[in-house]
């Protein structure tokens, strides 16, 4: 390949590109943290350099579209590639309309359009995606392609209808089978309906699943009893996909950091702005201590997590997207994961959601309300019981002195200000006994104190002791 990389790829990324770059359809089944986004960007740039495409439509979950736009493309797209890059916005202002119209300008630039997959459940989103595809020679990529695993979902049907309009198609996911092998059918159909050689989802199911009938409230329902012929299915996938696990990548850094963006609901936005203005008014003209400002920041951060303390002292819940984003991340995670949360009430909410989706034996906790006589047993279960996939805790309680090396994914649902607690909680997984690289994922509410807190912690700044009150005022 005659191509100048902006950043040198790892060995497994180079292998993925060598196998796929000029193929019309391909699947990157690369575990979270192995850099599948870079592979797609380099593949896109190679095809553009060769005159094969002049457009790229990237479909991604809402939590990562801004990461594509603000971080991944600027980091990995070579400087010699002139490009027009636009992020989809459902509420089209005049400024946004101008940016969207630039996608259709004539010229030699690579036109890159990034959409959240949820937009393809709407007529407006589908119509604009279709217009873009018909205007360019396009590569269409689905990041976290399990978002179209449900064949009856509206967005799945819309994505499959758009697919033939793109000459090159890619799917990216760390875990192509989130519940069972049947999840693969629509992902592969997006690439090419003939890849698996089945004329319907039911024919595919009959080949790889044995069904049984159960009776519920007078109704007969068919469910999967067990799977069959999985070796055959695996062999078929190898012809058009590349599988990468972190444990196979010897040249990856030991710690990998990622972000997932969480959009505030309208209710959160209004309350956050109201609280922000109140905090500024309270601090205005006063000499403020670090503790005073941190208290104001903590109240703002509570709102980003979906709750706040009302005037009467009760904790009120606010409609929010944070828990949904966490569950999306867990669906993309193959192995065991640790989830750290700053607030105790979040630990319980997270546990309830995980138990509902994955079952009560899938999760344990380790925080202030975990009984002392259960804590060691919870650690033992997490480390030794394959059925137990998730541990939820607070860094102040679970961040010290325990070993959780069965996990190689650590998710920060929310962060505190204490650098020591952050570093200690990171090291519960990254310590002697860990045989894999560890991926750390921060959930961040856009345009809030979340962003500044995470940025400071990653720079090893102890906010609670090293940043003075007057400096912190600027964060509000």
Secondary structure, 3 states (H helix, E strand, C coil): CCCCCCCCCCHHHHHHHHHHCCCCEEEEEECCCCCHHHHHHHHHHHHHHCCCCCEEEEEECCCCHHHHHHHHHHHHCCCCCCEEEEECCCCCCHHHHHHHHHCCCCCCCEEEEEEEHHHHHCHHHHHHHHHHHHHCCEEEEEECHHHHCCCCCHHHHHHHHHHCCCCEEEEEECCCCCCCHHHHHHHHHHHCCCCCCCCCHHHHHHHHEEEEEEEECCEEEEEEEEECCHHHHHHHHHCCEEEECHHHCCCCCCEEEEEEEECCCHHHHHHHHHHHHHHHHHHCCCCCCHHHHHHHHHHHHHHHHCEEECCCCCEEECCCCHHHHHHHHHHHCCCEEEEECCCHHHHHHHHHHHHHHHCHHHEEEECCCCCHHHHHHHHHHHHHCCCCCEEEECHHHHCCCCCCCCEEEEEECCCCCCHHHHHHHHCCCCCCCCCCCEEEEEEEECCCHHHHHHHHHHCCCCHHHHCCHHHHHCCC
